[in-house]
């Protein structure tokens, strides 16, 4: 439902011994029609913000993804990571290009 919020905290230990912690929060921002190469879908826009605290410093991750209730997986994803100095490190967009109803 639009307006639903949730958050989580996690401690992560990698096989190589690196450790970091994550604080994340999400909100269902709105419902809208999203057009991608696979077609147009009614979907919920979910916006998230995470902070990753690790040996390399603090990373802020912001993402938006759209999920159609009857599809079960995000089909459009936009995200970006910014370092502690707010310098853009990476941004990407992933879109659904085909869909087959089972």
C-alpha positions, 0 to 999 in steps of 0.5 A, a space after each residue: 500500500 502507498 505510504 508503507 515504510 520499513 527498515 532493516 539493519 544488518 551486519 555482514 561478514 564476507 568470506 575474505 574477512 571484510 566486515 561492514 554494516 548496513 542501515 536501510 529504509 524503504 517506502 512505497 512512494 506511489 502507484 503509477 504506470 511505468 513503460 519499459 521495452 516489455 510494455 506498460 504496467 501498473 506498478 508501485 514505486 518503492 524508494 530506498 536509502 541505505 548507508 553502508 559502513 565499512 573499511 572504505 568509509 561510508 557509502 550512501 545508496 539510493 534506489 528506486 524500483 517499480 514492482 507490479 503486484 502480479 509480477 512478484 519482482 522489480 522490473 525497473 530499477 534505478 540506483 546510485 551509490 555516493 561516497 562519503 564526500 557525496 561524489 557520484 561513484 556509480 549509477 545504473 538503470 535496469 529495465 524489463 525487456 520481455 515478459 511471458 505470462 505463465 
